[in-house]
Structures are given as C-alpha cells and as structure tokens.
C-alpha cells in the first residue's frame, strides 16, 4: 500500500514540475513558484529537491519583465537532468 502511495505522490510531483516549466514558459512567475514548491513537497525520492531554488531567480526575472535567457533554461536542465523534462524545456525556451 505504501508503494502505491509513494508512486502516486511521485507522479503528482512530476505533474507539478511540468506545471512549473509551463508557467515559466508562459511568463507566470507566481504559478511557477507555487508549482515548484508543490513539486518539492510531493517529491518522495529527492530528484526535484533543487527545483524551487532554481526557479526563484527565473521567477524574479519574469516579475521584472525580463525573459528567461538560455542560461536560465540550462540551469533548469542541470537541476532536472536530461530526459523528457529537458525536451519540454527545449520546447518552452523558444
């Protein structure tokens, strides 16, 4: 039963990461911060532990009316690793 609970929470964490990335891509800093915090909270195995820290300066940029530059997106890839999420980042960075 615990395995099911942890698996469900981890899937929810992944969904929150995707919401974070889409919010950043859409310029919504508040939503990105909230979703990143949720992802970290739901993450049972620690693979998203640095996400909220990585998102904070990017959200700050958005709040100042600045775009997220390639270095910012690359920083997210460094935190999240290469894989399906990096593919989503590549889609959003354009």
MOGI-V225607 format. One record per backbone hydrogen bond with DSSP energy under -1.0 kcal/mol. NH is the residue of the N-H (numbers start at 1). CO is the residue of the C=O. E is the energy in kcal/mol with one decimal. If there is no record, write none. Layout:
nh:NH co:CO e:E
nh:NH co:CO e:E
This chain:
nh:5 co:1 e:-2.0
nh:6 co:2 e:-2.8
nh:7 co:3 e:-2.5
nh:8 co:4 e:-2.4
nh:9 co:5 e:-2.5
nh:10 co:6 e:-2.4
nh:11 co:7 e:-2.0
nh:12 co:8 e:-2.2
nh:13 co:9 e:-2.2
nh:14 co:10 e:-2.2
nh:15 co:11 e:-2.2
nh:16 co:12 e:-2.2
nh:17 co:13 e:-2.2
nh:18 co:14 e:-2.4
nh:19 co:15 e:-2.3
nh:20 co:16 e:-2.2
nh:21 co:17 e:-2.5
nh:22 co:18 e:-2.5
nh:23 co:19 e:-2.4
nh:24 co:20 e:-2.4
nh:25 co:21 e:-2.7
nh:26 co:22 e:-1.8
nh:27 co:24 e:-1.3
nh:28 co:23 e:-2.9
nh:29 co:27 e:-1.0
nh:32 co:28 e:-2.0
nh:33 co:29 e:-2.6
nh:34 co:30 e:-2.3
nh:35 co:31 e:-2.6
nh:36 co:32 e:-2.4
nh:37 co:33 e:-2.2
nh:38 co:34 e:-2.0
nh:39 co:35 e:-2.5
nh:40 co:36 e:-2.2
nh:41 co:37 e:-2.2
nh:42 co:38 e:-2.5
nh:43 co:39 e:-1.8
nh:51 co:48 e:-1.9
nh:54 co:50 e:-2.1
nh:55 co:51 e:-2.3
nh:56 co:52 e:-1.6
nh:59 co:55 e:-2.9
nh:60 co:56 e:-2.2
nh:61 co:57 e:-1.9
nh:62 co:58 e:-2.1
nh:63 co:59 e:-2.5
nh:64 co:60 e:-1.4
nh:65 co:62 e:-1.6
nh:66 co:61 e:-2.7
nh:73 co:69 e:-2.0
nh:74 co:70 e:-2.9
nh:75 co:71 e:-1.9
nh:76 co:72 e:-1.4
nh:77 co:73 e:-2.0
nh:78 co:74 e:-2.2
nh:79 co:75 e:-1.6
nh:80 co:76 e:-2.9
nh:81 co:77 e:-2.8
nh:87 co:83 e:-1.6
nh:88 co:84 e:-1.7
nh:89 co:85 e:-2.3
nh:90 co:86 e:-2.2
nh:91 co:87 e:-1.8
nh:92 co:88 e:-2.1
nh:93 co:89 e:-2.3
